[in-house]
């Protein structure tokens, strides 16, 4: 079972992964690179990430008591004409680095 999924146009992130990447942040910086079909996410507190990439701030919502998180991707899916079918998504994350890369 994947730690990152697309469900009803929302990115769902497993609690353990979300805690490691985003800590207690309530918002995340997001940037989508269409040529790589890749979404990068970093906690709101990462000001360097926001300066390097042209990011948008998104709410990081709590999904359940276990601590799973969700982010609405409706606008991103429409803007980039992405496949919105529910599925597990490939991702990469380096332990100790507060950055998540999700592949579409």
PyMOL commands that place a pseudoatom at each C-alpha (Angstrom):
pseudoatom trace, name=CA, resn=UNK, resi=1, chain=A, elem=C, hetatm=0, pos=[0.000, 0.000, 0.000]
pseudoatom trace, name=CA, resn=UNK, resi=2, chain=A, elem=C, hetatm=0, pos=[1.470, 3.311, -1.106]
pseudoatom trace, name=CA, resn=UNK, resi=3, chain=A, elem=C, hetatm=0, pos=[2.092, 6.193, 1.279]
pseudoatom trace, name=CA, resn=UNK, resi=4, chain=A, elem=C, hetatm=0, pos=[0.966, 8.679, -1.396]
pseudoatom trace, name=CA, resn=UNK, resi=5, chain=A, elem=C, hetatm=0, pos=[-2.305, 8.399, -3.336]
pseudoatom trace, name=CA, resn=UNK, resi=6, chain=A, elem=C, hetatm=0, pos=[-4.599, 10.419, -5.542]
pseudoatom trace, name=CA, resn=UNK, resi=7, chain=A, elem=C, hetatm=0, pos=[-8.239, 10.112, -4.417]
pseudoatom trace, name=CA, resn=UNK, resi=8, chain=A, elem=C, hetatm=0, pos=[-11.094, 12.319, -5.636]
pseudoatom trace, name=CA, resn=UNK, resi=9, chain=A, elem=C, hetatm=0, pos=[-8.588, 14.919, -6.882]
pseudoatom trace, name=CA, resn=UNK, resi=10, chain=A, elem=C, hetatm=0, pos=[-6.850, 15.091, -3.499]
pseudoatom trace, name=CA, resn=UNK, resi=11, chain=A, elem=C, hetatm=0, pos=[-3.307, 14.078, -2.675]
pseudoatom trace, name=CA, resn=UNK, resi=12, chain=A, elem=C, hetatm=0, pos=[-3.403, 11.755, 0.342]
pseudoatom trace, name=CA, resn=UNK, resi=13, chain=A, elem=C, hetatm=0, pos=[-0.213, 11.390, 2.372]
pseudoatom trace, name=CA, resn=UNK, resi=14, chain=A, elem=C, hetatm=0, pos=[0.380, 8.745, 5.028]
pseudoatom trace, name=CA, resn=UNK, resi=15, chain=A, elem=C, hetatm=0, pos=[0.744, 10.132, 8.571]
pseudoatom trace, name=CA, resn=UNK, resi=16, chain=A, elem=C, hetatm=0, pos=[4.342, 8.989, 9.133]
pseudoatom trace, name=CA, resn=UNK, resi=17, chain=A, elem=C, hetatm=0, pos=[5.556, 10.425, 5.825]
pseudoatom trace, name=CA, resn=UNK, resi=18, chain=A, elem=C, hetatm=0, pos=[3.627, 13.676, 6.347]
pseudoatom trace, name=CA, resn=UNK, resi=19, chain=A, elem=C, hetatm=0, pos=[5.099, 14.111, 9.828]
pseudoatom trace, name=CA, resn=UNK, resi=20, chain=A, elem=C, hetatm=0, pos=[8.637, 13.525, 8.560]
pseudoatom trace, name=CA, resn=UNK, resi=21, chain=A, elem=C, hetatm=0, pos=[8.321, 15.885, 5.585]
pseudoatom trace, name=CA, resn=UNK, resi=22, chain=A, elem=C, hetatm=0, pos=[6.027, 18.630, 6.901]
pseudoatom trace, name=CA, resn=UNK, resi=23, chain=A, elem=C, hetatm=0, pos=[6.298, 18.423, 10.694]
pseudoatom trace, name=CA, resn=UNK, resi=24, chain=A, elem=C, hetatm=0, pos=[3.518, 20.481, 12.257]
pseudoatom trace, name=CA, resn=UNK, resi=25, chain=A, elem=C, hetatm=0, pos=[3.146, 22.848, 9.287]
pseudoatom trace, name=CA, resn=UNK, resi=26, chain=A, elem=C, hetatm=0, pos=[-0.462, 23.723, 8.391]
pseudoatom trace, name=CA, resn=UNK, resi=27, chain=A, elem=C, hetatm=0, pos=[0.433, 24.814, 4.855]
pseudoatom trace, name=CA, resn=UNK, resi=28, chain=A, elem=C, hetatm=0, pos=[2.843, 23.591, 2.199]
pseudoatom trace, name=CA, resn=UNK, resi=29, chain=A, elem=C, hetatm=0, pos=[4.626, 25.163, -0.754]
pseudoatom trace, name=CA, resn=UNK, resi=30, chain=A, elem=C, hetatm=0, pos=[3.800, 23.351, -3.991]
pseudoatom trace, name=CA, resn=UNK, resi=31, chain=A, elem=C, hetatm=0, pos=[5.219, 23.618, -7.493]
pseudoatom trace, name=CA, resn=UNK, resi=32, chain=A, elem=C, hetatm=0, pos=[4.403, 21.458, -10.520]
pseudoatom trace, name=CA, resn=UNK, resi=33, chain=A, elem=C, hetatm=0, pos=[6.890, 20.875, -13.320]
pseudoatom trace, name=CA, resn=UNK, resi=34, chain=A, elem=C, hetatm=0, pos=[4.887, 19.736, -16.345]
pseudoatom trace, name=CA, resn=UNK, resi=35, chain=A, elem=C, hetatm=0, pos=[7.942, 18.598, -18.329]
pseudoatom trace, name=CA, resn=UNK, resi=36, chain=A, elem=C, hetatm=0, pos=[8.759, 16.089, -15.564]
pseudoatom trace, name=CA, resn=UNK, resi=37, chain=A, elem=C, hetatm=0, pos=[5.127, 15.435, -14.540]
pseudoatom trace, name=CA, resn=UNK, resi=38, chain=A, elem=C, hetatm=0, pos=[6.398, 16.078, -11.024]
pseudoatom trace, name=CA, resn=UNK, resi=39, chain=A, elem=C, hetatm=0, pos=[4.924, 17.881, -8.015]
pseudoatom trace, name=CA, resn=UNK, resi=40, chain=A, elem=C, hetatm=0, pos=[7.324, 19.156, -5.353]
pseudoatom trace, name=CA, resn=UNK, resi=41, chain=A, elem=C, hetatm=0, pos=[6.082, 19.914, -1.843]
pseudoatom trace, name=CA, resn=UNK, resi=42, chain=A, elem=C, hetatm=0, pos=[7.845, 21.508, 1.134]
pseudoatom trace, name=CA, resn=UNK, resi=43, chain=A, elem=C, hetatm=0, pos=[6.671, 22.935, 4.470]
pseudoatom trace, name=CA, resn=UNK, resi=44, chain=A, elem=C, hetatm=0, pos=[5.533, 26.571, 4.580]
pseudoatom trace, name=CA, resn=UNK, resi=45, chain=A, elem=C, hetatm=0, pos=[8.498, 27.425, 6.815]
pseudoatom trace, name=CA, resn=UNK, resi=46, chain=A, elem=C, hetatm=0, pos=[11.000, 26.551, 4.051]
pseudoatom trace, name=CA, resn=UNK, resi=47, chain=A, elem=C, hetatm=0, pos=[11.542, 30.062, 2.681]
pseudoatom trace, name=CA, resn=UNK, resi=48, chain=A, elem=C, hetatm=0, pos=[14.496, 29.009, 0.496]
pseudoatom trace, name=CA, resn=UNK, resi=49, chain=A, elem=C, hetatm=0, pos=[12.311, 26.498, -1.374]
pseudoatom trace, name=CA, resn=UNK, resi=50, chain=A, elem=C, hetatm=0, pos=[9.778, 29.270, -2.071]
pseudoatom trace, name=CA, resn=UNK, resi=51, chain=A, elem=C, hetatm=0, pos=[12.532, 31.546, -3.413]
pseudoatom trace, name=CA, resn=UNK, resi=52, chain=A, elem=C, hetatm=0, pos=[14.095, 28.893, -5.661]
pseudoatom trace, name=CA, resn=UNK, resi=53, chain=A, elem=C, hetatm=0, pos=[10.781, 27.671, -7.123]
pseudoatom trace, name=CA, resn=UNK, resi=54, chain=A, elem=C, hetatm=0, pos=[7.702, 29.651, -8.095]
pseudoatom trace, name=CA, resn=UNK, resi=55, chain=A, elem=C, hetatm=0, pos=[5.417, 28.062, -5.508]
pseudoatom trace, name=CA, resn=UNK, resi=56, chain=A, elem=C, hetatm=0, pos=[1.814, 28.241, -4.401]
pseudoatom trace, name=CA, resn=UNK, resi=57, chain=A, elem=C, hetatm=0, pos=[0.733, 27.789, -0.789]
pseudoatom trace, name=CA, resn=UNK, resi=58, chain=A, elem=C, hetatm=0, pos=[-1.766, 25.001, -0.136]
pseudoatom trace, name=CA, resn=UNK, resi=59, chain=A, elem=C, hetatm=0, pos=[-3.609, 23.996, 3.020]
pseudoatom trace, name=CA, resn=UNK, resi=60, chain=A, elem=C, hetatm=0, pos=[-2.381, 20.716, 4.499]
pseudoatom trace, name=CA, resn=UNK, resi=61, chain=A, elem=C, hetatm=0, pos=[-5.545, 19.249, 5.972]
pseudoatom trace, name=CA, resn=UNK, resi=62, chain=A, elem=C, hetatm=0, pos=[-5.764, 16.554, 8.624]
pseudoatom trace, name=CA, resn=UNK, resi=63, chain=A, elem=C, hetatm=0, pos=[-7.710, 13.633, 7.227]
pseudoatom trace, name=CA, resn=UNK, resi=64, chain=A, elem=C, hetatm=0, pos=[-8.176, 11.398, 10.261]
pseudoatom trace, name=CA, resn=UNK, resi=65, chain=A, elem=C, hetatm=0, pos=[-7.091, 10.768, 13.858]
pseudoatom trace, name=CA, resn=UNK, resi=66, chain=A, elem=C, hetatm=0, pos=[-4.092, 8.730, 12.666]
pseudoatom trace, name=CA, resn=UNK, resi=67, chain=A, elem=C, hetatm=0, pos=[-2.601, 11.931, 11.227]
pseudoatom trace, name=CA, resn=UNK, resi=68, chain=A, elem=C, hetatm=0, pos=[-2.949, 11.247, 7.498]
pseudoatom trace, name=CA, resn=UNK, resi=69, chain=A, elem=C, hetatm=0, pos=[-2.916, 14.493, 5.485]
pseudoatom trace, name=CA, resn=UNK, resi=70, chain=A, elem=C, hetatm=0, pos=[-4.582, 15.695, 2.291]
pseudoatom trace, name=CA, resn=UNK, resi=71, chain=A, elem=C, hetatm=0, pos=[-4.089, 18.497, -0.204]
pseudoatom trace, name=CA, resn=UNK, resi=72, chain=A, elem=C, hetatm=0, pos=[-6.631, 19.510, -2.850]
pseudoatom trace, name=CA, resn=UNK, resi=73, chain=A, elem=C, hetatm=0, pos=[-5.180, 19.178, -6.361]
pseudoatom trace, name=CA, resn=UNK, resi=74, chain=A, elem=C, hetatm=0, pos=[-8.304, 20.121, -8.323]
pseudoatom trace, name=CA, resn=UNK, resi=75, chain=A, elem=C, hetatm=0, pos=[-6.818, 23.344, -9.703]
pseudoatom trace, name=CA, resn=UNK, resi=76, chain=A, elem=C, hetatm=0, pos=[-3.515, 21.651, -10.604]
pseudoatom trace, name=CA, resn=UNK, resi=77, chain=A, elem=C, hetatm=0, pos=[-5.302, 18.767, -12.347]
pseudoatom trace, name=CA, resn=UNK, resi=78, chain=A, elem=C, hetatm=0, pos=[-7.444, 21.153, -14.403]
pseudoatom trace, name=CA, resn=UNK, resi=79, chain=A, elem=C, hetatm=0, pos=[-4.606, 23.581, -15.243]
pseudoatom trace, name=CA, resn=UNK, resi=80, chain=A, elem=C, hetatm=0, pos=[-2.300, 20.811, -16.478]
pseudoatom trace, name=CA, resn=UNK, resi=81, chain=A, elem=C, hetatm=0, pos=[-4.939, 18.395, -17.851]
pseudoatom trace, name=CA, resn=UNK, resi=82, chain=A, elem=C, hetatm=0, pos=[-3.703, 15.584, -15.610]
pseudoatom trace, name=CA, resn=UNK, resi=83, chain=A, elem=C, hetatm=0, pos=[-5.257, 12.132, -15.222]
pseudoatom trace, name=CA, resn=UNK, resi=84, chain=A, elem=C, hetatm=0, pos=[-7.520, 12.461, -12.171]
pseudoatom trace, name=CA, resn=UNK, resi=85, chain=A, elem=C, hetatm=0, pos=[-8.227, 8.744, -11.704]
pseudoatom trace, name=CA, resn=UNK, resi=86, chain=A, elem=C, hetatm=0, pos=[-7.838, 7.408, -8.173]
pseudoatom trace, name=CA, resn=UNK, resi=87, chain=A, elem=C, hetatm=0, pos=[-4.502, 5.607, -7.836]
pseudoatom trace, name=CA, resn=UNK, resi=88, chain=A, elem=C, hetatm=0, pos=[-1.284, 5.158, -5.902]
pseudoatom trace, name=CA, resn=UNK, resi=89, chain=A, elem=C, hetatm=0, pos=[1.384, 7.653, -6.927]
pseudoatom trace, name=CA, resn=UNK, resi=90, chain=A, elem=C, hetatm=0, pos=[5.128, 7.153, -7.151]
pseudoatom trace, name=CA, resn=UNK, resi=91, chain=A, elem=C, hetatm=0, pos=[7.073, 9.490, -4.894]
pseudoatom trace, name=CA, resn=UNK, resi=92, chain=A, elem=C, hetatm=0, pos=[10.551, 10.133, -3.596]
pseudoatom trace, name=CA, resn=UNK, resi=93, chain=A, elem=C, hetatm=0, pos=[11.716, 11.479, -0.261]
pseudoatom trace, name=CA, resn=UNK, resi=94, chain=A, elem=C, hetatm=0, pos=[15.156, 11.561, 1.327]
pseudoatom trace, name=CA, resn=UNK, resi=95, chain=A, elem=C, hetatm=0, pos=[15.105, 10.993, 5.106]
pseudoatom trace, name=CA, resn=UNK, resi=96, chain=A, elem=C, hetatm=0, pos=[16.021, 14.145, 7.003]
pseudoatom trace, name=CA, resn=UNK, resi=97, chain=A, elem=C, hetatm=0, pos=[15.083, 16.445, 4.110]
pseudoatom trace, name=CA, resn=UNK, resi=98, chain=A, elem=C, hetatm=0, pos=[11.734, 18.234, 4.252]
pseudoatom trace, name=CA, resn=UNK, resi=99, chain=A, elem=C, hetatm=0, pos=[10.857, 17.761, 0.586]
pseudoatom trace, name=CA, resn=UNK, resi=100, chain=A, elem=C, hetatm=0, pos=[8.466, 15.401, -1.169]
pseudoatom trace, name=CA, resn=UNK, resi=101, chain=A, elem=C, hetatm=0, pos=[8.445, 14.730, -4.910]
pseudoatom trace, name=CA, resn=UNK, resi=102, chain=A, elem=C, hetatm=0, pos=[5.320, 13.121, -6.376]
pseudoatom trace, name=CA, resn=UNK, resi=103, chain=A, elem=C, hetatm=0, pos=[5.241, 11.761, -9.933]
pseudoatom trace, name=CA, resn=UNK, resi=104, chain=A, elem=C, hetatm=0, pos=[2.133, 11.878, -12.107]
for i in range(1, 104): cmd.bond("trace and resi %d" % i, "trace and resi %d" % (i + 1))
show_as sticks, trace
zoom trace
